Amino acid sequence: MTTSADDGVPFATDPGPGEAGRGADRAAALTPGDVADASRLVSFGIQPKLLPARDAEYGELVRRYREDPPFARLADAVATGLGLVVLEVSPRAGMAVAAAEDSVFAVRMGDYSRRAASESTDRFLHGLAHLAVAALAFPRPEDLADDGYIGRISVNGVDAFVRQACRRLEEQAAADGANTDPASDAPGLEAAWRVWARRSATGATKDARRLSGSTTGIVGKAVAFLVDSGFLQKASDDSGGTYRTTARYQLQVRDLAGSAAMAELLDLGVVPVTDGTATLLPADESEELVADAGLPFHNL
């Protein structure tokens, strides 16, 4: 029997003597139609808002992937050829895929931030907003490991979290005798906190909308991007917009969780977690915080 070089998916017949019967049936089962089905499954996977529960064909292909190993290997091979990494295939998430760095499907943070902001400093703040959303959505390793866990974040809550993190970083810098006013283009959270803290939380427009360059405006753009990507779902307009996480976002954040920047943000202790719930610490009265900056979390 002939197999592909990398994934072991059988494409040809002529099984060896030891594979007569079962091996021949398995090889014969993979036809051009199966390749089309595997490609179809991958095409569903790159539609981030589509779920198997809402599409019968998608649900059937997910079931086949989980019950038919040769078909699963074939679908994995199709995804690999498109520069995609399969994170999970399940009824809750569908075929959740992440794009490799050189994939045509890759959306790079630099590309996103250039569309969202013209100033280099603002692009850096957009990256910080995404990091803060991920940290608040899943503040503990247990949350990432628990498939039933759903995080809830709000635009105002994310801004409050970053501002409190700024205060912690300022206190640490002062205690260490470090420069408490670093250059705005310096790398790392120690530089970002001063830039964020100086920026207005909401700004003002003639029709009372928040300014796009304000910190809540930056967070608003970040969560809108995550909604469009199938990572968040809007729950209400409370607190500047409240959102709940999806299974697809949980899988993505599992990859991010090992980053040094996210670990540093959580280690500041701004979000205390004791009994399965997480809330922001009381804010210092001197801090500029928007109203209703609370951050509820819950577990299914």
C-alpha positions as CSV (number, residue, x, y, z in Angstrom):
1,M,0.0,0.0,0.0
2,T,1.3,3.5,-0.9
3,T,1.0,6.4,1.6
4,S,1.9,10.0,1.5
5,A,5.4,10.9,2.7
6,D,4.3,13.0,5.7
7,D,1.0,11.9,7.1
8,G,0.6,8.3,6.3
9,V,-2.8,8.8,4.6
10,P,-3.4,5.9,2.1
11,F,-4.2,7.0,-1.4
12,A,-3.4,3.8,-3.5
13,T,-4.6,0.3,-3.4
14,D,-2.4,-2.8,-3.8
15,P,-2.2,-3.7,-0.1
16,G,0.6,-6.0,1.0
17,P,-0.2,-9.6,2.1
18,G,-0.5,-8.6,5.8
19,E,-3.0,-5.9,5.0
20,A,-5.5,-7.9,3.0
21,G,-9.1,-7.3,3.8
22,R,-9.2,-4.5,6.4
23,G,-6.3,-2.5,4.9
24,A,-7.6,-2.8,1.4
25,D,-11.1,-1.6,2.6
26,R,-9.5,1.3,4.3
27,A,-7.5,2.3,1.3
28,A,-10.5,2.0,-1.0
29,A,-12.6,4.2,1.3
30,L,-10.5,7.2,0.4
31,T,-11.7,8.5,-2.9
32,P,-11.6,11.8,-4.7
33,G,-15.0,12.4,-3.0
34,D,-13.4,12.0,0.4
35,V,-10.7,14.5,-0.6
36,A,-13.5,16.9,-1.5
37,D,-15.2,16.2,1.9
38,A,-12.0,16.8,3.8
39,S,-11.5,20.1,1.9
40,R,-15.1,21.0,2.7
41,L,-14.5,20.5,6.4
42,V,-11.4,22.7,6.3
43,S,-13.5,25.4,4.4
44,F,-16.0,25.3,7.3
45,G,-13.1,25.7,9.7
46,I,-11.9,29.0,8.3
47,Q,-15.4,30.5,8.7
48,P,-15.0,31.5,12.3
49,K,-18.6,32.2,13.2
50,L,-20.0,29.0,11.8
51,L,-20.6,26.2,14.3
52,P,-21.5,22.5,13.6
53,A,-24.8,22.9,15.6
54,R,-26.0,25.4,13.0
55,D,-25.1,23.5,9.8
56,A,-26.0,19.8,9.3
57,E,-23.3,19.1,6.8
58,Y,-20.6,20.7,9.0
59,G,-21.8,18.6,11.9
60,E,-21.7,15.4,9.9
61,L,-18.1,16.1,8.7
62,V,-17.0,16.8,12.3
63,R,-18.6,13.5,13.4
64,R,-16.8,11.7,10.6
65,Y,-13.4,13.3,11.5
66,R,-13.8,12.1,15.0
67,E,-14.9,8.6,14.1
68,D,-12.9,7.9,10.9
69,P,-9.1,8.2,11.5
70,P,-8.1,7.9,7.8
71,F,-10.5,10.7,7.0
72,A,-9.1,12.8,9.9
73,R,-5.6,12.4,8.6
74,L,-6.7,13.4,5.2
75,A,-8.4,16.5,6.5
76,D,-5.3,17.4,8.6
77,A,-3.2,17.0,5.4
78,V,-5.4,19.4,3.5
79,A,-5.2,21.9,6.4
80,T,-1.4,21.6,6.5
81,G,-1.2,22.2,2.8
82,L,-3.0,25.5,3.3
83,G,-0.7,26.6,6.0
84,L,-3.2,25.9,8.8
85,V,-2.7,24.2,12.1
86,V,-5.7,22.1,13.5
87,L,-6.2,23.0,17.1
88,E,-9.3,20.9,17.8
89,V,-12.2,19.3,16.0
90,S,-15.2,18.9,18.2
91,P,-19.0,19.7,18.2
92,R,-18.4,22.7,20.5
93,A,-15.7,24.4,18.4
94,G,-16.0,22.8,14.9
95,M,-12.7,22.6,13.1
96,A,-10.7,25.2,15.0
97,V,-7.6,26.2,13.0
98,A,-4.8,28.7,13.4
99,A,-2.9,30.0,10.5
100,A,0.9,29.4,10.4
101,E,3.0,32.5,10.1
102,D,3.6,32.1,6.4
103,S,0.0,31.1,5.6
104,V,-2.2,33.2,3.2
105,F,-4.8,33.1,5.9
106,A,-2.6,34.6,8.6
107,V,-3.8,37.9,10.0
108,R,-0.7,39.5,11.5
109,M,-1.0,41.9,14.5
110,G,1.1,44.4,12.5
111,D,-1.4,44.4,9.7
112,Y,-4.4,44.7,12.0
113,S,-2.8,47.6,14.0
114,R,-1.8,49.5,10.9
115,R,-5.4,49.4,9.8
116,A,-6.6,50.4,13.3
117,A,-4.2,53.2,14.0
118,S,-1.8,55.4,12.1
119,E,0.6,56.3,15.0
120,S,3.2,53.7,16.0
121,T,2.5,54.3,19.7
122,D,-1.2,53.6,19.1
123,R,-0.3,50.4,17.3
124,F,1.6,49.3,20.4
125,L,-1.4,50.1,22.6
126,H,-3.7,48.0,20.3
127,G,-1.4,45.0,21.0
128,L,-1.6,45.7,24.7
129,A,-5.4,45.8,24.5
130,H,-5.5,42.3,22.9
131,L,-3.1,41.0,25.5
132,A,-5.3,42.4,28.3
133,V,-8.5,40.9,26.8
134,A,-6.9,37.4,26.7
135,A,-5.5,37.8,30.3
136,L,-8.9,38.8,31.7
137,A,-10.9,36.3,29.8
138,F,-8.8,33.4,31.1
139,P,-6.9,34.5,34.3
140,R,-6.0,31.0,35.5
141,P,-4.5,27.9,33.8
142,E,-7.6,26.0,35.0
143,D,-9.8,28.3,33.0
144,L,-8.0,27.4,29.8
145,A,-8.0,23.7,30.6
146,D,-11.8,23.6,31.4
147,D,-13.8,23.3,28.1
148,G,-16.9,24.5,30.0
149,Y,-15.4,27.7,31.2
150,I,-16.7,30.9,29.6
151,G,-15.0,34.2,30.3
152,R,-16.9,37.5,30.2
153,I,-15.1,40.8,29.6
154,S,-16.3,44.3,29.1
155,V,-14.7,47.3,27.3
156,N,-14.6,49.4,30.4
157,G,-13.4,46.4,32.5
158,V,-10.4,45.8,30.2
159,D,-9.5,49.5,30.3
160,A,-9.7,49.5,34.1
161,F,-7.6,46.4,34.3
162,V,-4.8,48.0,32.2
163,R,-4.9,51.2,34.2
164,Q,-4.6,49.2,37.4
165,A,-1.7,47.3,35.9
166,C,-0.1,50.6,35.0
167,R,-0.3,51.7,38.6
168,R,1.3,48.4,39.7
169,L,4.1,48.8,37.2
170,E,4.7,52.4,38.3
171,E,4.9,51.3,41.9
172,Q,7.4,48.6,41.0
173,A,9.5,51.0,39.0
174,A,9.5,53.5,41.8
175,A,10.4,50.9,44.4
176,D,13.3,49.7,42.2
177,G,14.5,53.2,41.7
178,A,14.0,52.8,38.0
179,N,13.1,55.5,35.5
180,T,9.4,56.1,36.0
181,D,9.0,58.0,32.7
182,P,10.5,55.7,30.0
183,A,10.5,56.6,26.4
184,S,7.1,55.8,24.7
185,D,8.7,53.7,22.0
186,A,10.7,51.5,24.4
187,P,9.7,47.8,24.4
188,G,7.9,46.0,27.2
189,L,5.1,46.6,29.6
190,E,7.2,49.0,31.6
191,A,7.1,51.4,28.7
192,A,3.5,50.8,27.7
193,W,2.0,51.6,31.1
194,R,3.0,55.3,31.0
195,V,1.6,55.7,27.5
196,W,-1.7,54.1,28.4
197,A,-2.0,56.0,31.7
198,R,-1.5,59.3,29.9
199,R,-4.2,58.6,27.4
200,S,-7.8,59.7,28.1
201,A,-10.1,56.8,28.9
202,T,-13.0,58.1,26.7
203,G,-12.3,61.4,25.2
204,A,-15.3,63.2,23.8
205,T,-17.1,63.9,20.5
206,K,-20.0,66.2,19.7
207,D,-22.4,63.3,19.7
208,A,-21.0,61.7,22.9
209,R,-19.3,58.8,21.2
210,R,-15.9,57.7,22.6
211,L,-12.9,58.8,20.6
212,S,-11.2,56.1,18.6
213,G,-7.8,57.1,20.0
214,S,-9.0,57.0,23.6
215,T,-8.1,53.8,25.6
216,T,-11.7,52.6,25.6
217,G,-11.8,53.3,21.9
218,I,-8.7,51.2,21.4
219,V,-10.2,48.4,23.4
220,G,-13.5,48.7,21.5
221,K,-11.6,48.2,18.2
222,A,-9.9,45.2,19.6
223,V,-13.0,43.4,20.8
224,A,-14.8,44.3,17.5
225,F,-12.0,42.5,15.6
226,L,-12.3,39.5,18.0
227,V,-16.1,39.4,17.4
228,D,-15.5,39.4,13.6
229,S,-13.0,36.6,14.0
230,G,-15.4,34.4,15.9
231,F,-13.5,34.7,19.2
232,L,-16.0,36.8,21.2
233,Q,-19.8,37.1,21.2
234,K,-21.5,40.3,22.3
235,A,-23.7,39.8,25.3
236,S,-25.0,43.4,26.0
237,D,-24.1,47.1,25.7
238,D,-23.4,47.3,29.5
239,S,-20.0,48.7,30.6
240,G,-19.1,49.9,27.2
241,G,-20.0,46.5,25.7
242,T,-19.9,43.2,27.4
243,Y,-18.7,40.0,25.6
244,R,-18.4,36.3,26.3
245,T,-15.7,34.1,25.0
246,T,-16.1,31.3,22.5
247,A,-14.5,27.8,22.4
248,R,-12.4,29.0,19.4
249,Y,-11.0,31.9,21.4
250,Q,-10.1,29.6,24.3
251,L,-8.1,27.4,22.0
252,Q,-6.3,30.4,20.6
253,V,-5.4,31.8,24.0
254,R,-4.0,28.4,25.1
255,D,-1.2,29.1,22.5
256,L,-0.7,32.6,23.8
257,A,-0.7,31.6,27.5
258,G,3.0,30.8,27.4
259,S,4.0,34.2,26.3
260,A,6.2,36.2,28.7
261,A,4.1,39.4,28.3
262,M,0.9,37.7,29.3
263,A,2.5,36.0,32.3
264,E,3.9,39.3,33.4
265,L,0.5,40.9,33.2
266,L,-1.2,38.2,35.3
267,D,1.7,38.2,37.8
268,L,0.9,41.8,38.7
269,G,-2.0,40.5,40.8
270,V,-4.6,43.0,39.5
271,V,-7.2,40.1,39.1
272,P,-7.3,38.1,42.3
273,V,-8.8,34.6,41.9
274,T,-9.6,32.5,44.9
275,D,-12.8,30.4,44.5
276,G,-13.5,30.2,40.8
277,T,-14.5,33.9,40.4
278,A,-12.4,36.8,39.3
279,T,-12.9,40.6,39.9
280,L,-10.9,43.7,39.6
281,L,-9.2,45.0,42.7
282,P,-10.7,48.3,44.0
283,A,-9.3,51.1,42.0
284,D,-7.3,53.9,43.5
285,E,-9.5,57.1,43.6
286,S,-6.9,59.0,41.8
287,E,-7.1,56.8,38.7
288,E,-9.2,57.8,35.7
289,L,-11.7,55.0,35.3
290,V,-14.8,54.9,33.2
291,A,-18.1,54.0,34.9
292,D,-19.2,50.4,35.4
293,A,-15.7,48.9,35.0
294,G,-16.6,45.6,36.8
295,L,-15.6,42.3,35.2
296,P,-17.8,39.2,35.8
297,F,-16.6,35.7,35.1
298,H,-18.6,32.5,35.3
299,N,-18.3,28.8,34.7
300,L,-20.9,26.7,33.0
